[in-house]
Every structure is written in C-alpha cells, then in structure tokens.
Amino acid sequence: MRNPFKRREKALTGSSEVIQAVSGGWTPLPQLGGGSRQRIVEAFQTAKTANYAWLYANSPALRSVVDVIVRNVGQLDLRLYEEIDESERQPRPDHPAALSLRYPSETVPADQFIRTMFRDYLISADAVALMFAVPGQRIGFKWLPISRVQFLGSNMFDVDTYRIYDQLSGAYSDWPASQILHWRGENPDDPRLGLSHLETLRSILAEEAAMQQANIELANSGMAQQTWVYRPMEAPDWTNEDRGAMEQDLANRIRRSNKLPVVLEEGMELRPMGVSPKDAEALDLRKWIKGEVADEYGVPRGMVGLADNLEQARSQFYTDTLPPYCEEFTKMLNLRILVREYGWTEGCFEFNLDEKQMGDERIKTLVSATGRAVILTNEARAKLNLPPVDGGDELVTPMNVIVGDNPKPSPQVMPPQDPNGPQQDGSYRAEPPKALAKAQEYEPLPQLHPGRKAELERQYRNIDTMQAVVQKHFNRLERSLKAKGAADWRRWDKEFTSDLDSALERIVETEGSITAMRLGGHDFDVRRVKNYLLAMAQGAAQAINDTIQSEIKDMGLDGAMNQRARHVASAGTSLGARATTWARQEAARQTPGGDQRMKTWIADTDRHAEFDGDTVPVDADWPAGFAPGGAPNCACTMSIV
C-alpha cells in the first residue's frame, strides 16, 4: 500500500516550484481576498488613522445612525421663551436672539444650520460657527468645517483663538473666541475640546472598512471567488505541455460556464481560494457593527433597521435619545448667545419635542391621565391643514367621565391608587372643590350644554388663578410687616400691580384666542388692550391695599390678616370673572362682523338663575343691570355667539 504522507513529503522536497513558493511566504491556509489582500489591508489601516469626516463619509453604519438623529432634530421647531417665574414662561419670537436662530444667514435656512451643527457635534464632539453682526441687533452664523479649525489657548481651560484654514486661498486666519460659536462635548484629558464617539468606535469602523473593500474586490472579480484545482495523489504525473493545455482548456471553460459545463478529469476538483462572504459572515458582521454604533449614540436599534418593534423604538428614541442632545444644544445657546451676547438670564431656548412625541404614546398618556380628550377637534384638524368644523372648539367628554361638583374620575381611566394617600375618587373631600367653593351657599345650576359647561369651567380656572395672586400678595404683606414693621405701600402697590397685570394678561390672551378662533377670526391681538389691563390691575391693587390699610388701623395686623380668606374669595372671583367675560367680548370685536354678535348669560348657581339664558347684542347692556361677575362673589359668565 502506498503511503500518502511519504509521497507528499517527496512532492514538497522534490519540486522546485513548491520550494520556491514556500520560501516566498506561501501558506496552505486560504487568505481573505486572494490577490487583493494588500488593498484590503490598506483600507483597514486608512480607517485606523482617518479623520472624522472620512469615517462619516465612508462608513454606512456610522452615517445611518448619525443621520437618523440629525434628520429628526432638523424637523423640530426651536423656540425662545422668557421665564416669568417657576411655573410660567412666555414665548418671545420677536427677540433678536430668536430671529438670529430663525435666520442664521442669507443663504442657509435654520434647519440646515442646526443639522450641520448637530452632525459635527455627533461625529467629532465639537461644532463651530462664525458669528457676525447683522442689522437689527441680530447675530448671523456661518458654519465652519471642524476639520479646518485649530484650537489655540493660553490656558488649559478655554480656547482663546480659533485658527481657520481657507482651502481656496491656502491661508490661515485667527479669530477671537468672542466671534465663535463653539459647541463642545466632554473630554477627560482636555476640557477645551470634546472627545469624539468615533475614537471609541475606530477599531470597529476599521473592520467595516476592510469588509467593504473585500466586497469591492469580490465585485471586481465578477462575483467569482478565486479557485484552484485539486488533483489526487494517485493521478499520473503531468508534463509541462499537458499542464499548460489543461490550464488553457479549463480557463476557457470557466469563461464560458454559462454556455458549456466545466468538465474536469477524474478525481480533479475546483476548490475555493480565500474566504467567501458566507464564511466570513459578512452580513452578520455589518449588522453587528451598526448595532455597536447605535448603542454608542444611544439610538434604539429598531430606528436603524435592526429590530422589528418599530413603534417601541420610536418611542424610546423620542423620549430617551433626542431630549438629551437637544438640551445640550439649547443650554449652549443660552449661555453663549443669551447671556454672553445679550446679557439676558431670563431667556431660554427649547426645542418643541411635542411635535414628535405627540405622534406616539405621549398623547395616549395625557388622555388616560385626564379621562378625556386633551386637544380640540379643530386643533387636531388644523394639524392636518383641514378647515374647522362646527362644534369643534369644545373638548369631548366621554359619557363615563363625570365633570362638575365633586367630580369622580371614571374607573376606566383612573391610574393605580397610592395605598398611603387619600382616595382618588374624591370621596375624601369634606368640602366642594376650590373652584366651586366661591358660591357654596347657592345651589349650582346643572349645565347640560357642553359648550356652556366648558365656558363656565374655564372661568372657574381663571378665578382660581386670580385668587392665588391675591393670596400670594397677602402672604407677602404679612411676612414683610411682621419682619420689618415699616410699611412701604407704594412699593407694594407696584409689585401687586405687576402680579395682577401679568395674570390678567395671560387670562385675556388665552380666553381671547379661544373665542376668536371659535368665531372664525384670526389670532387675538392682546397688544391692543395692554393699557386697559394695566389700568385694571392698578385700580384693583390700590383698592385692595387701601382696604387692608384701613383694616390694620381698625383691628390691628392680626385682625386684618384674619380677613384674608374673605378678600381672596371676593377679589379673586371678581377679577377672574371680569377678565374672562371682557376677553370674550373683546375677541368678538376683533373678529369679522363683531358688532353683529350676541352674548348669552350663563349662571353658575341659582343666585342669578333668573338671568340664565338672557341674550343681547354684544355691545348692549344686560337686563339685569350688571354684567356676569359684576356682583360681589358672582361667578356667572357669558358666551359669545
């Protein structure tokens, strides 16, 4: 019996071609890419040392993850607010800072500027823009490619100078930090610059680059993997002429394999040389790389096609991924633009994330918490660019939800109860709700019409708002008088006027806007009535303070403060009701055909039940001789039709 190992040994030692191949570094193990190995290695080494822009441009996994963040941020509305107090903010769309971000330059729209800043920040942890003055106290912005910016500083904490390379002229120019908008991330080694996520991902992205080059080499070869011919040991020896003829015939047959089958001699086999994409698990590797990049940026894998539950992935993306990035950007704008450029500490930028979140579980949560719809039908139709419909300006209340005196939520929408807290069905209440306590000596009138009920409930909320303002003023007076003893009534008149004016303006603007929209008009213009509201606030503040001074003289400080509840209920009810009804009447005047509108009395209790339903022209006097809310502690209201 022939010893195959012995013959193999002879072949290895006796053939000059084999000896030459072995001495040249040949190995019997298949090599990735065959003759294209060098180009694959070069692609791997290039990715190991490439800059961030190259990695972003050449890595499909990186670009798909970064772009899903950038695209969604570009769709958000960036707004500017003024913080009035802890619970109130007013939009300031006309502030120069808001206009600067809305129109960053003459050639680049706001969404494109924000996208470029986010893209640079995500791939390099630094984003830079040049700031320049434009007419109207505005600031303009020009985005700068981060690869052309050098950061120079005289200390280890801040960058003093930004050196910018002009690719067209080949020159450098230095710019002070005061003219640069620099958004940087955290870096454990250098606080002046951010540490890019790509440094953590570089090895993984280099693997992706090598895999891409291997696929390119495979495509260049016509998707045919390199092969070699196996010839068994028992086959007779070949002459060089026989070998050459076989090679030529086999090459021709392989080229024409779509027409003629490849026929080999007995015992010969075509075997692959190198690693096939299947053996290398190329598809699984690409998915793994994309998943690692998504995890690094906090993007749910479902957002980049790696999971089936897209709805859950979108919900996580809009609640856990976008908000942190958006908050980092707006805090940078607050510090760099509002504080350093305008010296304004009460302003704040904020992205309107509700534009994205309302399409997912957020609106369902709000409906579940309130037990009924949270937006009007016409508001929903406006989001779809559809015209309003009749009756679409009232909230829809399901029949299984009770709203009114001592309301009890429906068990279908009530959240789990706190075992250590009071009963959530309202049964623990010893008194009626605050909004209804103002007329508890009278029986409340049932409101069967949903529109009338909604008008009355909004006025109750406005009354609560004004009562809170009056209560706050009493508390402030008591603390100040007990601590200092000296009374500065002029200052207190001014502070109380400011508080009342701010609350009245909010009520009038809200009620006026709702009424104007319901009557088919345009936006309610509260600027027309600012002086009237200020005069109302000044008169109320002085009248209340005069009453307090008189009571302090008659019954002392403690006695006067004991009258607080009575004054809070009376003054708050009067101010809230007057502001509500006056806003609705003013809104009617600002809408087309306002002089032809009618107003209808809505009584809240049997105290003024005889006037309920009285309807007169909008500018006519009421048959009662006074307006709704015009009598002491009267919480009646009116509706405009």
Secondary structure, DSSP 8 states (H G I E B T S, - for coil): ---HHHHHHHHHHH-HHHHHHHHTT--SS--TTGGGHHHHHHHHHHHHH--HHHHHHH-HHHHHHHHHHHHHHHTS-EEEEEEEETTEEEE-TTSHHHHHHHS--SSS-HHHHHHHHHHHHHHHSEEEEEEEEETTTEEEEEEE-GGGEEEE-SSSS---EEEEE-TTT--EEEEEGGGEEEEE---SS-TTS---HHHHHHHHHHHHHHHHHHHHHHHHTTT---EEEE--TTS----HHHHHHHHHHHHHHHHTTTTS-----TT-EEEE-S--TTTTTHHHHHHHHHHHHHHHHT--GGGGTS-S-HHHHHHHIIIIIHHHHHHHHHHHHIIIIIITTT--SSEEEEE-THHHHTTTHHHHHHHHHHSS-SS-HHHHHHHTT----TTTTS----TT---SSS----TTT-----TTS--TTSTT-SS--GGGGGGTTS-B----SHHHHHHHHHHHHHHHHHHHHHHHHHHHHHHHHHHH----HHHHHHHHHHHHHHHHHHHHHHHHHHHHHHTT-----GGGGHHHHHHHHHHHHHHHHHHHHHHHHHHHHHHHHTTHHHHHHHHHHHHHHHHHHHHHHHHHHHSTTGGG-EEEEE-SBGGGGGGTT-EEETTS--TTSS-TT-STT---EEEE-
